[in-house]
Amino acid sequence: MTFSHDHVLDACFLGPYGENDTLLEKLMVEFLRDHVYWRRNFHPEDPPAIATAAAHHPDYLAFEARMRRELHLLSASLKKSVPFHSPRYIGHMASDLLLPGLAAHMLTLPYNPNNVCEDAAPVTVELEVKVGLQLARMLGYPSDPSRPECAFGHLTSGGTLANYQALRLALALKSFPVALRAARVPDIGLPDDDWHAFNLRQDEAIALLETWQSWLGSQCADVAREWQARVEAERVEQRGLPAFFATHPQLQPPLVMAPITAHYSWSKGLKLLGLGRDQLRLLPTKGMRLDADALHVALDHCAQARQPVLMCVAVLGSTEYGTIDPIHDVLAAREQSRKQGIDFAVHVDAAWGGYLATLFRNADGSLRARGEVAVDFVQFPSRNVHEAFAALGDTDSVTVDPHKLGYLPYGTGAFVCRDHRAMALLAEQADYVFNGHAPTDYMTRYRSLGQFIPEGSKPGASAAAAYVAHQVMPLEHAHFGRLTGATIHAAEAFYAAAQKFAASMNGRAHVMVPFEPDSNLVCLAINPWGNTGVAQANAFVQQLYGTLRCDPSRPLQMKEFFGSMTSLQPERLGAFDTARILAALGLDAGTLALGQESDRLMILRHTLMNPYLLDAQNGSNYIERYFDFLGSQIHALTRADAA
Ligand SMILES: *Cc1c(COP(=O)(O)O)cnc(C)c1O
């Protein structure tokens, strides 16, 4: 495969060798000085508080010495860190940091803005709201804040909290019409019973919220306050789940549906929300993609049993396999359910794959046709993948992690919802009504960010980093898409190399890619030739993984490559794919022992997000070198076994 080097990528990162060190150093010195001038110019008439001679005092010198010693120790021990920046690192979802993001983050740190509200972060709160709009546009949500139905997004510590925020918002919006009924609000056209109230479409629930708000606005202040208090008293956020559902016996606590490949943050989220993990229904997959037929069946059951559903989660880039759920089919299943009186939110967990949407976006925000996207790649995007991305704009909310495929420092996840008006229901102080000074304009409203987010104090530096990175590399195919496109190129090269490698291992080991990659994660299943037992195959892969895992007890330089490991569980994979994969590996399905360690097949997992994997400059690329290394390890292990 030919691969032309993209020179824009040369300036994006510090680089595997630290090639761009002078650029970063120049920026850092420039902005540190700039920060100091800012301090000096605040009130130049104030005399310096620290005497110029202070630096000679023994206490000062002792402090400095202690500080230096601890910093040296830290710096030395950090040399054991995982070299995410290196193209030899193809393990977990981490890589080098985008220079514009890293520089903006470091530039902002000494100002220490707290994005909980505008008072503590006059600049960066606004940047955070703008990042939400940048992401909304990438996802195909309305992103013009002058439109009433504009999307809204904010940053979180990570995808885990963003998923939790999605649950909070869905529950707030679903239960609010029930609270309006319980408070017997007159004149606003409430649903006939609790079941209908709990199964309004999100747009209907938002319309009802708007009607209620303007009805309140038409009352005099005292009456409005009284009605508002009555409704607040009935809300699930006030009463708690047990009391709320005891008052509404027509309603059961709702279920959350997710594919069995979903991240464990969903289990955490249901615990945190108090719904409990019993309410999380994990659906089977086909080839590690949500099985839409199984979803239909599950929803049918719910309709018959009058079991409400809070949300269906579709995963855009599963953490373990990079697979992409058919979001379009999930939306179609919801259409079907609506006919049976069941409605729910569709949330996309795109913590991993969200930024791949850049490949599908034109500069004007419009969607690119599959053929346009495909000209740059061998197989990508499959029909299913293109349809999934095309459907994003019709979902209700999305989680996306700038600290994964956005190449930004950790502590930067994001939650985006399609219609910002729903957010009023999350406000901690119920001043979402007109209380004289409740802001109506979008930007002003979200400057009190702390009202709406699950967290409190949080770093403005993360918002600055995301904003600057997205400004330098706009979230569409001609800019950021060159970076995400490079990850797909690398994955396609890896896939092709894996097939060649499999052929070359004939007679020594069975090697296969267990399912076609949807994105930039590629797994390898391996079994030594002649072995038929899953337990032995797993032991073999464990040994291989031993050479690829982070091992702090040995010098970093001893490590040739970093990979990761995951497993294929029959209940995740389905009977058909399990049989197919075991047969291709020469494994006896009977040795897959339930309830034991060999109840699953261990496989190697590779995240191909480093932009320099296909380094053309030095003749050989890292993917070829990885397979050479893997081949030598397999040789060594199979020789040792034979001896
Ligand atoms: C990484 C990931 C999460 C969790 O995100 P954190 O940033 O680690 O909290 C959730 N869902 C998916 C699909 C992920 O890949």
The ligand as an SDF file (V2000), in Angstrom:
LIG
                    3D

 15 15  0  0  0  0  0  0  0  0999 V2000
  -12.6280    5.0430   27.6210 C   0  0  0  0  0  0  0  0  0  0  0  0
  -14.0620    4.7770   27.5000 C   0  0  0  0  0  0  0  0  0  0  0  0
  -14.9630    5.1620   28.5000 C   0  0  0  0  0  0  0  0  0  0  0  0
  -14.5190    5.7600   29.7950 C   0  0  0  0  0  0  0  0  0  0  0  0
  -13.8550    6.9440   29.6130 O   0  0  0  0  0  0  0  0  0  0  0  0
  -12.8280    7.5220   30.7050 P   0  0  0  0  0  0  0  0  0  0  0  0
  -12.3540    8.7320   30.0290 O   0  0  0  0  0  0  0  0  0  0  0  0
  -11.7870    6.4710   30.9090 O   0  0  0  0  0  0  0  0  0  0  0  0
  -13.6060    7.7950   31.9370 O   0  0  0  0  0  0  0  0  0  0  0  0
  -16.3050    4.9460   28.2860 C   0  0  0  0  0  0  0  0  0  0  0  0
  -16.7410    4.3650   27.1550 N   0  0  0  0  0  0  0  0  0  0  0  0
  -15.9000    3.9680   26.1700 C   0  0  0  0  0  0  0  0  0  0  0  0
  -16.4600    3.3560   24.9270 C   0  0  0  0  0  0  0  0  0  0  0  0
  -14.5390    4.1680   26.3120 C   0  0  0  0  0  0  0  0  0  0  0  0
  -13.7050    3.7650   25.3380 O   0  0  0  0  0  0  0  0  0  0  0  0
  1  2  1  0
  2  3  1  0
  2 14  2  0
  3  4  1  0
  3 10  2  0
  4  5  1  0
  5  6  1  0
  6  7  2  0
  6  8  1  0
  6  9  1  0
 10 11  1  0
 11 12  2  0
 12 13  1  0
 12 14  1  0
 14 15  1  0
M  END
$$$$
